[in-house]
Amino acid sequence: MVGWAMNGSFHIKPKVPAHRVVNRNGMLSGKAHFATPTLMQELLEKEKIKIENDTIVDFEKKFWDPAKELAL
């Protein structure tokens, strides 16, 4: 469901950082929906996120858990 919502977000302003949406294992599962096959990775790497084999390195350290932040 998140993927479908993100797919329609390209025309929304301000821009939604869709490149930050990865699957639960840190894999770049949505990369096929970007303008080029490498754009998602390039955008993450500009933010100093290391990628290997289409997966975020040390994903558990980068993962944002909204339940913790919102104290749910």
C-alpha positions as CSV (number, residue, x, y, z in Angstrom):
1,M,0.0,0.0,0.0
2,V,2.8,2.4,0.7
3,G,4.2,1.8,-2.7
4,W,0.9,2.7,-4.4
5,A,0.7,5.9,-2.3
6,M,4.2,6.8,-3.2
7,N,3.7,6.1,-6.9
8,G,1.1,8.9,-7.0
9,S,3.2,11.4,-5.0
10,F,5.5,12.7,-7.7
11,H,3.3,15.7,-8.4
12,I,2.8,16.7,-4.8
13,K,4.6,19.8,-3.4
14,P,6.6,19.8,-1.4
15,K,8.3,16.7,-2.8
16,V,7.8,13.5,-0.9
17,P,11.2,11.8,-0.3
18,A,10.1,8.6,-2.0
19,H,13.6,7.3,-2.4
20,R,13.7,6.8,1.4
21,V,10.9,4.2,1.3
22,V,12.4,0.8,1.3
23,N,11.1,-2.6,2.3
24,R,11.2,-4.0,5.8
25,N,14.6,-5.5,5.1
26,G,16.2,-2.3,3.7
27,M,16.0,-3.5,0.1
28,L,15.4,-0.9,-2.7
29,S,12.3,-2.7,-3.8
30,G,10.8,0.4,-5.4
31,K,13.7,1.3,-7.6
32,A,11.9,0.2,-10.8
33,H,9.5,3.1,-10.3
34,F,12.2,5.8,-10.6
35,A,13.2,7.6,-13.8
36,T,16.4,5.4,-14.1
37,P,17.3,2.0,-12.6
38,T,19.9,3.6,-10.4
39,L,18.2,6.9,-9.4
40,M,16.9,5.6,-6.0
41,Q,20.4,4.4,-5.0
42,E,22.0,7.6,-6.2
43,L,19.6,9.8,-4.1
44,L,20.3,7.7,-1.0
45,E,24.0,7.8,-1.5
46,K,23.8,11.6,-1.7
47,E,22.4,11.4,1.8
48,K,25.5,9.3,2.9
49,I,23.5,6.0,2.9
50,K,25.7,3.1,1.8
51,I,24.1,0.5,-0.5
52,E,25.3,-2.9,-1.4
53,N,23.4,-5.4,-3.6
54,D,20.3,-3.1,-3.6
55,T,20.2,-3.2,0.2
56,I,21.0,-0.5,2.8
57,V,24.1,-1.4,4.7
58,D,23.5,-1.3,8.5
59,F,19.7,-0.9,7.9
60,E,18.9,-1.6,11.5
61,K,20.8,1.6,12.5
62,K,19.1,3.7,9.8
63,F,15.5,2.4,10.3
64,W,13.0,4.9,11.5
65,D,10.4,3.4,13.8
66,P,7.5,5.9,14.1
67,A,6.0,3.9,17.0
68,K,9.1,4.7,19.1
69,E,9.1,8.3,18.1
70,L,5.4,8.8,18.7
71,A,5.5,6.7,21.9
72,L,2.8,4.3,20.7
